[in-house]
């Protein structure tokens, strides 16, 4: 069988790394895109160094992907940055960093993916959003705004691109223990108050309906489902991976 092709931005660590591993194990040709390669295993993955804030980089990434196949099956906008800060501390630099990486990066990724997928009349676009895209939280207005925006982008493009048999969905994890999250939780403005491990333990006990919080593999498994024919009638959805933290 012909290998399918998946593009994954921000795929070198955290949730992105789990996405890359899962798609590789399911016989996809994986193109990883990020600012730095972080010792990406180039025997398994094709790596492209890029800045997701740059429009033209996304189209160059698309061209790289098409070198391996004449079709693009899946595009995953995963690159993102998490940070807590009260509104009185938010300046232009902080605002621009979160909006440009989290939201503009997803916009340009969707645009590049749609450019090819409309020609071939099929494809799956998956945006890695957050439960923060569905409810606000203290000192998190900037991050929440970008993820609410990503969910709106997902829903709008599902309607816009559906006639070309392109499905667009988002995955909304709750707190997933990654290096990036643990670092972000060390901020004095975060709810962890200097102790990320204790915070996550207490958060799980107080909020999860089951005795765990999701891990990166849970997100990857949902992405595999949304990339497959098993989800052929699912589009425009922002699906929680949250252990019942926010039932809907």
Sine and cosine of phi, psi and omega as CSV:
sin_phi,cos_phi,sin_psi,cos_psi,sin_omega,cos_omega
0.00,0.00,0.56,-0.83,0.02,-1.00
-0.93,0.36,0.70,-0.71,0.05,-1.00
-0.93,0.36,0.68,-0.73,0.14,-0.99
-0.99,0.11,0.35,-0.94,-0.05,-1.00
-0.90,-0.44,0.72,-0.70,0.07,-1.00
-0.78,-0.63,0.69,-0.72,0.14,-0.99
-0.97,-0.25,0.73,-0.68,0.00,-1.00
-0.75,-0.66,0.90,-0.43,0.06,-1.00
-1.00,0.06,0.48,-0.88,-0.04,-1.00
0.87,0.50,0.63,0.78,-0.17,-0.99
-0.99,-0.12,0.31,0.95,-0.12,-0.99
-0.99,-0.15,-0.23,0.97,-0.01,-1.00
-0.40,-0.92,0.18,-0.98,0.06,-1.00
0.86,0.51,-0.67,-0.74,0.00,-1.00
-0.86,0.51,-0.62,0.78,-0.01,-1.00
-0.86,0.51,-0.66,0.75,0.01,-1.00
-0.90,0.43,-0.66,0.75,0.04,-1.00
-0.90,0.44,-0.62,0.79,0.07,-1.00
-0.87,0.50,-0.74,0.67,-0.02,-1.00
-0.87,0.48,-0.73,0.69,-0.01,-1.00
-0.87,0.48,-0.70,0.72,-0.05,-1.00
-0.91,0.41,-0.68,0.73,-0.01,-1.00
-0.94,0.33,-0.59,0.81,0.06,-1.00
-0.88,0.48,-0.70,0.71,-0.01,-1.00
-0.91,0.41,-0.34,0.94,0.04,-1.00
-0.98,-0.19,0.42,0.91,0.20,-0.98
0.94,0.34,0.50,0.86,0.14,-0.99
-1.00,-0.04,0.53,-0.85,0.27,-0.96
-0.99,0.13,0.87,-0.50,-0.14,-0.99
-0.96,-0.27,0.85,-0.53,0.11,-0.99
-0.96,-0.27,0.91,-0.42,-0.04,-1.00
-0.99,-0.12,0.74,-0.67,0.02,-1.00
-0.80,-0.60,0.73,-0.68,0.01,-1.00
-0.24,-0.97,0.16,-0.99,0.04,-1.00
-0.94,0.35,-0.61,0.80,-0.04,-1.00
-0.74,-0.68,0.50,-0.87,-0.10,-1.00
-0.99,0.12,-0.30,0.95,0.04,-1.00
0.68,0.73,0.69,0.72,0.03,-1.00
0.86,0.51,0.69,0.72,0.08,-1.00
-0.84,0.54,0.68,-0.73,0.04,-1.00
-0.96,0.27,0.99,-0.11,-0.10,-0.99
-0.98,0.19,-0.01,1.00,0.17,-0.99
-0.98,0.19,-0.31,0.95,0.00,-1.00
-0.94,-0.35,-0.56,0.83,-0.12,-0.99
-0.85,-0.53,0.49,-0.87,0.19,-0.98
-1.00,-0.06,0.76,-0.65,-0.07,-1.00
-0.92,-0.39,0.69,-0.73,0.08,-1.00
-0.77,-0.64,0.85,-0.53,0.01,-1.00
-0.99,0.13,0.81,-0.59,-0.08,-1.00
-0.43,-0.90,0.18,-0.98,0.13,-0.99
-0.89,-0.46,0.91,-0.42,-0.09,-1.00
-0.90,0.44,-0.24,0.97,0.04,-1.00
-0.97,0.24,-0.22,0.97,-0.09,-1.00
-0.99,-0.11,0.89,-0.46,-0.02,-1.00
-0.82,0.58,-0.76,0.65,-0.11,-0.99
-0.93,0.37,-0.48,0.88,0.04,-1.00
-0.87,0.50,-0.58,0.81,-0.01,-1.00
-0.91,0.41,-0.62,0.78,0.01,-1.00
-0.96,0.26,-0.50,0.87,0.13,-0.99
-0.93,0.38,-0.63,0.78,0.08,-1.00
-0.87,0.49,-0.67,0.74,0.06,-1.00
-0.86,0.51,-0.71,0.71,0.01,-1.00
-0.89,0.46,-0.61,0.80,0.07,-1.00
-0.88,0.48,-0.71,0.70,-0.02,-1.00
-0.88,0.48,-0.63,0.78,-0.06,-1.00
-0.96,0.26,-0.17,0.98,0.12,-0.99
-0.94,0.35,-0.41,0.91,-0.05,-1.00
-1.00,-0.10,-0.31,0.95,-0.03,-1.00
-0.34,-0.94,0.45,-0.89,0.03,-1.00
-1.00,0.07,0.07,1.00,0.05,-1.00
-0.73,-0.68,0.37,-0.93,0.10,-1.00
-0.88,-0.47,0.91,-0.42,-0.09,-1.00
-1.00,0.04,-0.69,0.73,-0.11,-0.99
-0.62,-0.78,0.66,-0.76,0.12,-0.99
-0.77,-0.63,0.83,-0.56,-0.03,-1.00
-0.90,-0.44,0.90,-0.44,0.08,-1.00
-1.00,0.03,0.99,-0.11,-0.08,-1.00
-0.94,-0.35,-0.42,0.91,-0.07,-1.00
-0.83,0.55,0.72,-0.69,0.00,-1.00
-0.20,-0.98,0.23,-0.97,0.04,-1.00
-0.70,-0.71,0.67,-0.74,-0.01,-1.00
-0.91,-0.42,0.69,-0.72,0.03,-1.00
-0.31,-0.95,0.61,-0.79,0.08,-1.00
-0.97,-0.23,0.65,-0.76,0.08,-1.00
-0.24,-0.97,0.74,-0.67,0.04,-1.00
-0.92,0.38,0.44,-0.90,-0.16,-0.99
-0.87,0.49,-0.53,0.85,-0.01,-1.00
-0.94,0.33,-0.25,0.97,0.02,-1.00
-0.99,-0.15,-0.10,1.00,-0.05,-1.00
-0.99,0.17,0.82,-0.57,0.05,-1.00
-0.89,-0.46,-0.04,-1.00,-0.04,-1.00
-0.86,0.51,-0.65,0.76,-0.04,-1.00
-0.90,0.45,-0.72,0.69,0.01,-1.00
-0.91,0.42,-0.71,0.70,0.02,-1.00
-0.84,0.55,-0.78,0.63,-0.07,-1.00
-0.91,0.41,-0.62,0.78,-0.02,-1.00
-0.88,0.48,-0.75,0.66,-0.04,-1.00
-0.94,0.33,-0.69,0.73,0.00,-1.00
-0.91,0.41,-0.69,0.72,-0.08,-1.00
-0.93,0.36,-0.64,0.77,0.01,-1.00
-0.98,0.22,-0.80,0.60,-0.14,-0.99
-0.96,0.28,-0.65,0.76,-0.13,-0.99
-0.97,-0.25,-0.78,0.62,0.02,-1.00
-0.88,0.47,-0.66,0.76,0.03,-1.00
-0.84,0.53,-0.66,0.75,0.03,-1.00
-0.93,0.36,-0.64,0.77,0.04,-1.00
-0.85,0.53,-0.78,0.62,-0.04,-1.00
-0.91,0.40,-0.58,0.81,0.07,-1.00
-0.89,0.46,-0.71,0.70,0.04,-1.00
-0.88,0.47,-0.64,0.77,-0.01,-1.00
-0.90,0.44,-0.71,0.70,0.01,-1.00
-0.91,0.42,-0.69,0.72,0.01,-1.00
-0.89,0.46,-0.71,0.71,-0.02,-1.00
-0.89,0.45,-0.57,0.82,0.00,-1.00
-0.82,0.57,-0.69,0.72,0.01,-1.00
-0.99,0.12,-0.69,0.73,-0.10,-1.00
-0.91,0.41,-0.51,0.86,0.06,-1.00
-0.92,0.39,-0.52,0.85,0.04,-1.00
-0.94,0.35,-0.64,0.77,-0.08,-1.00
-1.00,-0.01,-0.17,0.98,0.06,-1.00
0.91,0.42,0.59,0.81,0.19,-0.98
-0.14,-0.99,0.25,-0.97,0.07,-1.00
0.51,-0.86,0.30,-0.95,0.01,-1.00
-0.79,-0.61,0.84,-0.55,0.10,-0.99
-0.96,-0.29,0.77,-0.64,-0.03,-1.00
-0.81,-0.59,0.84,-0.54,0.03,-1.00
-0.97,-0.23,0.81,-0.59,0.04,-1.00
-1.00,0.04,0.98,-0.20,-0.05,-1.00
-0.99,-0.16,-0.69,-0.72,-0.08,-1.00
-0.20,-0.98,0.39,-0.92,0.15,-0.99
-0.87,0.49,-0.37,0.93,0.06,-1.00
-0.93,0.37,-0.17,0.98,0.10,-0.99
-1.00,0.06,0.09,1.00,0.00,-1.00
-0.80,-0.60,-0.32,0.95,0.04,-1.00
-0.50,-0.87,0.57,-0.82,0.00,-1.00
-0.99,0.12,0.31,-0.95,0.08,-1.00
-0.51,-0.86,0.36,-0.93,-0.10,-0.99
-0.85,0.53,0.68,-0.73,0.04,-1.00
0.87,0.50,0.39,0.92,-0.12,-0.99
-0.77,-0.64,0.37,0.93,-0.12,-0.99
-0.89,0.46,-0.61,0.79,-0.06,-1.00
-0.94,0.34,-0.75,0.66,0.02,-1.00
-0.89,0.46,-0.71,0.70,0.01,-1.00
-0.86,0.51,-0.66,0.75,-0.01,-1.00
-0.87,0.50,-0.65,0.76,-0.01,-1.00
-0.93,0.36,-0.58,0.81,-0.03,-1.00
-0.98,0.18,-0.54,0.84,0.18,-0.98
-0.87,0.50,-0.66,0.75,0.04,-1.00
-0.88,0.47,-0.66,0.75,0.03,-1.00
-0.89,0.46,-0.63,0.78,0.03,-1.00
-0.92,0.38,-0.62,0.79,0.07,-1.00
-0.90,0.43,-0.65,0.76,0.08,-1.00
-0.84,0.54,-0.71,0.70,-0.01,-1.00
-0.86,0.51,-0.76,0.65,-0.06,-1.00
-0.92,0.39,-0.65,0.76,-0.01,-1.00
-0.92,0.40,-0.70,0.71,-0.03,-1.00
-0.94,0.35,-0.47,0.88,0.08,-1.00
-0.86,0.51,-0.65,0.76,0.05,-1.00
-0.95,0.32,-0.65,0.76,-0.08,-1.00
-0.94,0.34,-0.61,0.79,-0.13,-0.99
-0.98,-0.22,-0.09,1.00,-0.08,-1.00
-0.87,0.49,-0.53,0.85,-0.01,-1.00
-0.92,0.39,-0.29,0.96,0.07,-1.00
-0.99,-0.14,0.26,0.96,0.00,-1.00
0.87,0.49,0.52,0.85,0.09,-1.00
-0.98,-0.20,0.81,-0.58,0.04,-1.00
-0.98,-0.18,0.66,-0.75,-0.01,-1.00
-0.77,-0.64,0.87,-0.50,-0.01,-1.00
-0.70,-0.72,0.30,-0.95,0.08,-1.00
-0.81,-0.58,0.50,-0.86,0.11,-0.99
-0.93,-0.38,0.75,-0.66,-0.10,-0.99
-0.87,-0.49,1.00,0.08,0.03,-1.00
-0.97,0.25,0.47,-0.88,0.26,-0.97
-0.99,0.14,-0.22,-0.98,-0.06,-1.00
-0.82,0.57,0.91,-0.41,0.04,-1.00
-0.95,-0.33,0.81,-0.58,-0.10,-1.00
-0.94,0.34,0.98,-0.18,0.09,-1.00
-0.78,-0.62,0.22,-0.98,0.04,-1.00
-0.86,0.52,-0.66,0.75,-0.02,-1.00
-0.89,0.45,-0.69,0.72,0.02,-1.00
-0.91,0.42,-0.73,0.69,-0.04,-1.00
-0.87,0.49,-0.60,0.80,0.05,-1.00
-0.92,0.38,-0.69,0.73,0.00,-1.00
-0.89,0.45,-0.56,0.83,-0.02,-1.00
-0.95,0.31,-0.22,0.98,0.04,-1.00
-0.97,0.23,-0.20,0.98,0.02,-1.00
-0.87,0.49,0.59,-0.81,0.05,-1.00
-0.90,0.44,-0.32,0.95,-0.02,-1.00
-1.00,-0.01,-0.16,0.99,-0.04,-1.00
-0.98,0.20,0.28,-0.96,0.01,-1.00
-0.96,0.29,-0.11,0.99,-0.06,-1.00
-0.98,0.22,-0.33,0.94,0.04,-1.00
0.79,0.62,0.69,0.73,0.10,-1.00
1.00,0.05,-0.03,1.00,-0.03,-1.00
-0.71,-0.70,0.98,0.20,-0.06,-1.00
-0.85,0.53,-0.65,0.76,-0.04,-1.00
-0.89,0.45,-0.73,0.68,0.02,-1.00
-0.91,0.42,-0.65,0.76,0.02,-1.00
-0.85,0.52,-0.74,0.67,-0.02,-1.00
-0.90,0.44,-0.62,0.79,0.04,-1.00
-0.89,0.46,-0.72,0.69,0.00,-1.00
-0.94,0.34,-0.61,0.80,0.03,-1.00
-0.88,0.47,-0.71,0.70,0.02,-1.00
-0.86,0.51,-0.73,0.68,-0.03,-1.00
-0.89,0.46,-0.64,0.77,-0.09,-1.00
-0.99,0.11,-0.43,0.90,-0.20,-0.98
-0.86,-0.51,-0.50,0.87,-0.08,-1.00
-0.97,0.23,0.62,-0.78,0.05,-1.00
-0.98,0.19,-0.39,0.92,0.05,-1.00
-0.87,-0.50,0.17,-0.99,-0.20,-0.98
-1.00,0.08,0.72,0.69,0.07,-1.00
-0.23,-0.97,0.29,-0.96,0.26,-0.97
-0.96,-0.29,0.43,-0.90,-0.05,-1.00
-0.92,0.40,0.39,-0.92,0.13,-0.99
-0.91,-0.42,0.02,-1.00,-0.09,-1.00
-0.90,0.44,-0.53,0.85,0.01,-1.00
-0.91,0.41,-0.54,0.84,0.06,-1.00
-0.88,0.47,-0.65,0.76,0.04,-1.00
-0.91,0.40,-0.69,0.73,0.00,-1.00
-0.89,0.46,-0.64,0.76,0.00,-1.00
-0.91,0.42,-0.61,0.80,0.07,-1.00
-0.92,0.40,-0.64,0.77,0.03,-1.00
-0.88,0.47,-0.66,0.75,0.05,-1.00
-0.87,0.49,-0.66,0.75,0.04,-1.00
-0.89,0.46,-0.72,0.70,-0.02,-1.00
-0.93,0.36,-0.34,0.94,0.05,-1.00
-1.00,0.09,-0.19,0.98,-0.15,-0.99
-0.99,-0.17,0.22,-0.97,0.07,-1.00
-0.92,0.39,-0.30,0.95,0.02,-1.00
-0.90,0.44,-0.33,0.94,-0.01,-1.00
-0.93,-0.37,0.48,0.88,-0.15,-0.99
-0.88,0.47,-0.33,0.94,0.00,-1.00
-0.95,-0.30,0.26,0.97,-0.01,-1.00
-0.94,-0.34,0.89,-0.46,0.08,-1.00
-0.44,-0.90,0.44,-0.90,0.00,-1.00
0.96,0.27,0.26,0.96,-0.08,-1.00
-0.97,-0.23,0.58,-0.81,0.08,-1.00
-0.90,-0.44,0.99,-0.13,-0.27,-0.96
-1.00,-0.10,0.84,-0.55,0.01,-1.00
-0.96,0.29,0.72,-0.70,0.24,-0.97
-0.87,-0.49,1.00,0.01,-0.27,-0.96
-0.59,-0.81,0.18,0.98,0.03,-1.00
0.83,0.56,0.49,0.87,0.05,-1.00
0.98,0.18,0.28,0.96,0.03,-1.00
-0.89,0.45,-0.64,0.77,-0.06,-1.00
-0.74,-0.67,0.97,0.23,-0.05,-1.00
-0.89,0.46,0.66,-0.75,0.03,-1.00
-0.66,-0.75,0.00,0.00,0.00,0.00
